[in-house]
């Protein structure tokens, strides 16, 4: 019933940009904090960005700080991840996950605390 669907992935050249979307259905997104995760090939899934109930409460991993921007559009029930200056190391599967309530930092929650997960979208950065 609760569902998140990611979209916007694809193949881009180094230095390029993509805008990922995390669309919610079956619930209202405004009461959920949303986190984005990155899983490189052969690596564990890692949190890279999250946003609370307001865009003012946004957090980023050091690796993406200054390059990625997370935002929400409650009217569209969607959270976005604008990805700029992409590097080959950014290649991997990007997933979003929601947790009811506020969030206070990046990576402070166990993975099993999240209420809903998306299936992920593939991003490949290569020339």
LOMARSE-425279 format. One record per residue: y, x, z of N, C-alpha, C in turn; residue number from 0. Coordinates in steps of 0.02 Angstrom, whole numbers, always signed. Atoms other than C-alpha are relative to their C-alpha. Layout:
% residues N
{vexlo {Y X Z} {Y X Z} {Y X Z} NUM}
...
% end
This chain:
% residues 127
{vexlo {-60 +41 +0} {+0 +0 +0} {+63 +43 +0} 0}
{vexlo {-53 -50 +2} {+119 +141 +44} {-16 +52 -53} 1}
{vexlo {+13 -44 +56} {+138 +251 -108} {+62 +39 -19} 2}
{vexlo {-51 -43 +28} {+241 +397 -171} {-26 +28 -66} 3}
{vexlo {+19 -26 +66} {+239 +452 -353} {+52 +51 -22} 4}
{vexlo {-44 -53 +25} {+312 +617 -413} {+1 -1 -76} 5}
{vexlo {-7 -7 +72} {+377 +643 -588} {+53 +53 -14} 6}
{vexlo {-51 -47 +21} {+484 +764 -686} {-23 +71 -11} 7}
{vexlo {+26 -67 +10} {+372 +916 -693} {-10 +15 -74} 8}
{vexlo {+11 -21 +68} {+337 +1015 -849} {+4 +75 -7} 9}
{vexlo {-4 -71 +17} {+351 +1183 -935} {+73 +18 -14} 10}
{vexlo {-68 -24 +9} {+517 +1276 -923} {+0 +76 -2} 11}
{vexlo {-8 -72 +2} {+577 +1452 -957} {+33 +25 +64} 12}
{vexlo {-35 -28 -57} {+633 +1567 -817} {+76 -9 -7} 13}
{vexlo {-71 +14 +1} {+812 +1525 -770} {+17 -72 -16} 14}
{vexlo {-11 +69 +17} {+791 +1345 -824} {+2 -45 +60} 15}
{vexlo {-7 +50 -52} {+806 +1185 -725} {-46 -59 -12} 16}
{vexlo {+36 +62 +1} {+704 +1032 -684} {+25 -44 +57} 17}
{vexlo {-15 +48 -52} {+738 +875 -584} {-62 -41 +15} 18}
{vexlo {+58 +37 -21} {+590 +807 -489} {+20 -64 +36} 19}
{vexlo {-11 +63 -33} {+582 +628 -428} {-59 -17 +44} 20}
{vexlo {+50 +25 -46} {+487 +555 -282} {+16 -73 +13} 21}
{vexlo {-15 +71 -2} {+482 +367 -300} {-48 -36 +47} 22}
{vexlo {+39 +37 -49} {+422 +253 -161} {-13 -71 -23} 23}
{vexlo {+17 +70 +12} {+334 +87 -180} {-40 -26 +60} 24}
{vexlo {+34 +30 -57} {+268 -33 -50} {+36 +7 +66} 25}
{vexlo {-39 -8 -61} {+399 +17 +77} {+70 +21 -18} 26}
{vexlo {-69 -19 +9} {+583 +53 +98} {+10 +72 +22} 27}
{vexlo {-4 -72 -13} {+621 +238 +88} {+53 +19 +50} 28}
{vexlo {-58 -19 -40} {+781 +235 +188} {-18 +16 +72} 29}
{vexlo {+20 -13 -68} {+688 +238 +354} {-48 +59 +8} 30}
{vexlo {+48 -55 +0} {+579 +388 +307} {+35 +65 -18} 31}
{vexlo {-17 -68 +22} {+614 +573 +303} {-51 +22 -53} 32}
{vexlo {+41 -21 +56} {+546 +655 +146} {-1 +76 -4} 33}
{vexlo {+8 -72 +9} {+478 +831 +123} {-31 +14 -68} 34}
{vexlo {+30 -26 +61} {+439 +925 -37} {-43 +61 +17} 35}
{vexlo {+46 -55 -10} {+291 +1045 -41} {-14 +34 -67} 36}
{vexlo {+18 -40 +58} {+245 +1183 -162} {-67 +34 +13} 37}
{vexlo {+65 -33 -4} {+68 +1245 -193} {-10 +43 -62} 38}
{vexlo {+12 -46 +55} {+52 +1399 -301} {-75 +7 -11} 39}
{vexlo {+71 -9 +13} {-115 +1435 -385} {-33 +47 +50} 40}
{vexlo {+36 -41 -48} {-238 +1499 -256} {+33 +6 +68} 41}
{vexlo {-36 -5 -63} {-115 +1474 -113} {+0 -67 +37} 42}
{vexlo {-5 +60 -41} {-92 +1351 +28} {+66 -36 -13} 43}
{vexlo {-59 +40 +9} {+32 +1210 +13} {+52 +17 +53} 44}
{vexlo {-53 -19 -45} {+199 +1257 +90} {+61 -46 -7} 45}
{vexlo {-61 +40 +5} {+353 +1153 +133} {+57 +41 -27} 46}
{vexlo {-56 -36 +29} {+506 +1201 +33} {+67 -35 +12} 47}
{vexlo {-62 +36 -12} {+634 +1065 +69} {-16 -67 +32} 48}
{vexlo {+7 +66 -28} {+657 +907 +169} {+68 -30 +12} 49}
{vexlo {-61 +36 -12} {+788 +775 +195} {-14 -58 +48} 50}
{vexlo {+7 +55 -46} {+812 +652 +336} {+27 -64 -29} 51}
{vexlo {-25 +65 +23} {+886 +479 +328} {+66 +5 -37} 52}
{vexlo {-63 -13 +35} {+1049 +553 +263} {-4 +67 -36} 53}
{vexlo {-4 -64 +35} {+1084 +690 +136} {+31 +55 +43} 54}
{vexlo {-29 -49 -45} {+1181 +775 +276} {-54 +38 +39} 55}
{vexlo {+55 -31 -36} {+1014 +815 +359} {-51 +26 -49} 56}
{vexlo {+43 -31 +50} {+937 +928 +228} {-16 +72 +20} 57}
{vexlo {+23 -66 -19} {+838 +1088 +251} {-38 +31 -58} 58}
{vexlo {+29 -36 +55} {+772 +1223 +135} {-36 +62 +24} 59}
{vexlo {+31 -64 -11} {+650 +1365 +136} {+44 +55 -28} 60}
{vexlo {-43 -55 +21} {+732 +1534 +116} {-9 +17 -74} 61}
{vexlo {+14 -19 +69} {+649 +1562 -52} {+37 -43 -51} 62}
{vexlo {-33 +45 +47} {+734 +1411 -132} {+73 -14 +18} 63}
{vexlo {-68 +14 -22} {+898 +1409 -37} {+50 +25 -51} 64}
{vexlo {-49 -16 +50} {+1045 +1408 -155} {-21 -16 -71} 65}
{vexlo {+25 +18 +66} {+936 +1359 -303} {-21 -73 -5} 66}
{vexlo {+25 +69 +0} {+862 +1190 -255} {+46 -44 +42} 67}
{vexlo {-39 +49 -37} {+953 +1034 -196} {-41 -64 +7} 68}
{vexlo {+36 +62 -13} {+869 +885 -115} {+51 -56 +13} 69}
{vexlo {-45 +56 -10} {+951 +714 -116} {-40 -65 -4} 70}
{vexlo {+33 +65 +2} {+908 +531 -97} {+46 -52 -31} 71}
{vexlo {-35 +58 +27} {+958 +372 -187} {-37 -61 +26} 72}
{vexlo {+36 +55 -31} {+909 +229 -75} {-1 -63 -43} 73}
{vexlo {-1 +57 +45} {+960 +100 -205} {-58 +2 -49} 74}
{vexlo {+58 -8 +44} {+823 +170 -317} {-64 +16 +37} 75}
{vexlo {+58 -14 -41} {+704 +203 -173} {-33 +66 -21} 76}
{vexlo {+22 -63 +29} {+691 +382 -235} {+35 +59 +33} 77}
{vexlo {-27 -64 -21} {+715 +560 -173} {-9 +49 -57} 78}
{vexlo {+1 -47 +55} {+756 +698 -296} {-1 +72 +26} 79}
{vexlo {-5 -71 -12} {+734 +885 -300} {+25 +33 -64} 80}
{vexlo {-29 -36 +56} {+852 +973 -419} {-18 +74 +6} 81}
{vexlo {+26 -68 -1} {+775 +1142 -462} {+37 +40 -53} 82}
{vexlo {-38 -43 +44} {+889 +1274 -538} {-23 +72 +5} 83}
{vexlo {+17 -72 +1} {+867 +1457 -584} {-73 +11 +15} 84}
{vexlo {+72 -3 -14} {+680 +1435 -590} {-30 +68 -16} 85}
{vexlo {+35 -63 +6} {+568 +1586 -571} {-74 -12 -12} 86}
{vexlo {+72 +8 +9} {+388 +1615 -622} {-37 -14 +65} 87}
{vexlo {+31 +12 -65} {+344 +1615 -436} {+5 -73 +22} 88}
{vexlo {-6 +71 -16} {+399 +1432 -430} {-55 -42 -32} 89}
{vexlo {+55 +36 +32} {+250 +1384 -536} {-48 -28 +51} 90}
{vexlo {+48 +31 -45} {+132 +1264 -451} {+7 -76 +0} 91}
{vexlo {-2 +73 -9} {+106 +1085 -396} {+50 -17 +54} 92}
{vexlo {-51 +24 -46} {+251 +997 -312} {-18 -70 +23} 93}
{vexlo {+18 +64 -29} {+210 +855 -194} {+55 -21 +49} 94}
{vexlo {-45 +26 -51} {+317 +743 -86} {-39 -40 +51} 95}
{vexlo {+33 +36 -55} {+271 +665 +80} {+54 -31 +44} 96}
{vexlo {-47 +36 -42} {+356 +540 +193} {-26 -9 +71} 97}
{vexlo {+16 +11 -70} {+360 +521 +380} {+53 -47 +29} 98}
{vexlo {-45 +50 -28} {+436 +374 +473} {+43 +32 +54} 99}
{vexlo {-46 -26 -49} {+590 +424 +570} {+41 +58 -26} 100}
{vexlo {-43 -55 +17} {+706 +572 +572} {-39 +66 -1} 101}
{vexlo {+30 -66 +4} {+667 +754 +537} {+52 +51 +25} 102}
{vexlo {-45 -46 -34} {+739 +905 +627} {-5 +72 -25} 103}
{vexlo {+7 -66 +28} {+686 +1054 +525} {-56 +1 -51} 104}
{vexlo {+50 -8 +52} {+572 +1120 +390} {-64 +29 +31} 105}
{vexlo {+64 -25 -23} {+389 +1140 +432} {-17 -12 +73} 106}
{vexlo {+11 +13 -71} {+399 +1072 +609} {-53 -52 +12} 107}
{vexlo {+51 +52 -6} {+271 +935 +575} {-66 +23 -28} 108}
{vexlo {+66 -11 +29} {+85 +949 +551} {-9 -44 -62} 109}
{vexlo {+9 +37 +62} {+26 +891 +381} {-28 -69 +13} 110}
{vexlo {+30 +65 -13} {-75 +749 +457} {+47 -48 +36} 111}
{vexlo {-50 +45 -29} {+82 +679 +538} {+36 -42 -53} 112}
{vexlo {-34 +37 +52} {+149 +621 +371} {-37 -66 -15} 113}
{vexlo {+28 +67 +9} {+123 +437 +334} {-24 -13 -71} 114}
{vexlo {+17 +14 +69} {+111 +444 +145} {+13 +63 -42} 115}
{vexlo {-3 -57 +45} {+82 +577 +10} {-2 -22 -72} 116}
{vexlo {+8 +8 +72} {+107 +584 -176} {-54 +45 -26} 117}
{vexlo {+54 -39 +31} {-20 +658 -296} {+24 +67 -26} 118}
{vexlo {-28 -63 +23} {+96 +795 -357} {+15 +0 -74} 119}
{vexlo {-18 -10 +70} {+174 +850 -520} {+1 +75 -13} 120}
{vexlo {+8 -70 +17} {+142 +1015 -608} {+65 +28 -29} 121}
{vexlo {-56 -37 +27} {+283 +1138 -639} {-24 +69 -21} 122}
{vexlo {+18 -66 +25} {+255 +1291 -747} {+62 +34 -26} 123}
{vexlo {-59 -40 +19} {+390 +1424 -765} {-26 +61 -36} 124}
{vexlo {+28 -54 +40} {+346 +1541 -906} {+38 +4 -66} 125}
{vexlo {-29 -10 +66} {+418 +1616 -1064} {-54 +8 -53} 126}
% end
